[in-house]
Amino acid sequence: MTNKSSCLVSAIVSVLLVQLLFSPSSSLQPLAFDDSSVYETFLQCLESYLSPNDQISNLVFTSTNSSYTSVLQAYKRNARFNSDLKPLIIVTPTSIPHVQYAVLCTRRIGYRLRIRSGGHDFEGLSYVSDSPFFLIDMSNLRSIEVNIETNSAWVQSGAILGEVYHAIWEKSKVHGFPAGVCPTVAVGGHFSGGGYGNMMRKFGLSVDHIVDAQIVDANGDLLDRKSMGEGLFWAIRGGGGASFGIVISYKIELVEVPETVTVFQVESNPDEGLADFVYRWQFVAPTTSNDLFMRLHFSHPGSNGTASFQVSIQALYLGKADDVVSLLSKDFPELGLKRQDCTEMSWIESVLWYASLNYRSSPKVLLDRKVVRSPNDTNSAKRKSDFVVNPVSREGLGDILKRVAGQLQFSMAFSPHGGEMSEIPASSSPFPHRAGNLYKIEYVGNWNEAGEKAERAVMTQLRRMYSFMAPLVSKNPRRAYVNYRDLDIGKMSHGKGYRSYEEGKVYGMKYFHGNFDRLVKVKTEVDPANFFRDEQSIPTLPMKL
C-alpha cells in the first residue's frame, strides 16, 4: 500500500479512470439491454481495462460457471438466506484496480452492487437482495502488513480477525488489537460498523484505533484519508462502509497487552437467587477496573426439552489471576471467584479460548478459515440488540429470567460498557453508544432445522422478548448496534429507490442517534446518486427542485 509499485499501479489506474469517465463512448449513464446480454456487456467493459495478465475467468462468475455455487457459498454464513435471490454476477477481485473497474462497469450497466467481506451479516444485506444485483467478494483482498516500530498495521477488508491477530502475534507477543471474539468475522464489516471486543473497556472499539483508510468511491476513485477528507473518513469508522463505497483497507494502531492475561468462566447456581446475582453484576461490570471485561450470558445448556438454563460470566482480565481474584473479592464477592477458576495465558491464547478453540494449540489454527468457521452453512441466525442506560430492577430481572427459562430457542448476552467507552465522545465516530450506557444486550437466535416452521418459532420468541424488554432499555429512540443488523426496526422501500430520508431515519436514529444527520450529509456529498445502497443504508438528502 505504501511502496513504489502500488503507487505506480494507482497512477496507471487513475489515467484509465479519467479516460473512462470522460470518454463520450464510456458515459456512466446506465445502458439499455436485456438480461441475456448482461454478462457479455459486463465482461466487455472489464476487459477494456484489465491487463493481459488478468485471467477474467478467475475473477468473474455467473450461475453457468461450475465454480459459481462454491464461490457464493464460501462466505455465506447464514443458511437463512440460501433460497433468496442470488447475484447475477460475482466478482472476486485480487487487486485494487479490479475493484475500481468493477464499480465503474456495474454502474455503467445500471445494476445494484453488494459488497461482502466475511459474510457474517445477520440480515444478509451483503450478499442477498430483493432485485437483480452483482456481488463483489473481497475475500481475496486480505493482506496484512504489521509494523511494530510504528505500532501500526495496514489490514485489507477481506482479512478475517483471526488472521489479523495471528499477524500481530508473529511480530510481537505484547501487542494486540481491540476487536471481536469471533475469528472468522472479516475486517470490512466489523471495523466499518464499530468493532466490539473484549478489550473495549480498556481501549475502546476498533474504530477508535483507525488512523487511515483506503476506499473506492462511486466514481471508481481510490482515496486515502487525505484525499477523501475528514467527513468521509469519520463516516466509515462506524457508519457502515458499504453506504459510502468499498473500503479496501484500514490502517490501525496496535495496543500493548500484558505478557500474561487471565480468563475465567463461572456459572451461577440456579438455586441461589439469580435475579440478585444479575442485579449486582450490572453495577459492578461497567464500573470495575478497566482491565476487566465480564460478559454475562443467559443460555440453555442443551436442547433437552427442559426449562432449565444457566447464567454464566465469561471474562478477560489484562493481568494476573491473583490480582483479579483480589479485585473481585472486593467488587463482586457474590461471584465467589477462586484462583482455581482462573487460567493464566498469553493474549493470543485468550483469542483461541474465547473462540472455543484449544488455547494450547498453535495460533496457526486462526489462519484456517474452515477450522474456525462459525456459524457454518447449516446454521441459521437472527440477532437483535438493545442498550441499557438505567439499571434494571430485581423484579424486572426476575421476569427476564423467567421468560428466558421458558424459551429454548434463544439466549441473551450482556456486554458491559464503562471504562474507556465512557471517556470517548459520542461524536468521535458514528458509533454513538458511549457514556451513559451500562451495557449492550444481544438477543441470540440460532437454529439448524430447515424450513419456515423452525424459523418462525425462533423469530416469534425473539420478537416477543424484544417487545417485553421495551420498558427496561433505552428510549427515544430505542437504540441498536449496527453490526447486529435487524430489519425489524425499519428498512427502505425498494419502490422508493432506497432514497427516503424519512424511512432511513427510522432505523438510522436507532443505530446512530445524534450522528445520523451527519452521516446523511456525508452520504449526500460523496454519493449523491445513491449508487451504494441497500435496505438499511444511509439515505441521501431529498433533491432540491
Order of alpha helices (4+ residues) and beta strands (2+ residues): alpha-alpha-beta-alpha-beta-alpha-beta-beta-beta-beta-alpha-beta-alpha-alpha-beta-beta-alpha-alpha-beta-beta-beta-alpha-beta-beta-alpha-beta-alpha-beta-alpha-beta-beta-alpha-alpha-alpha
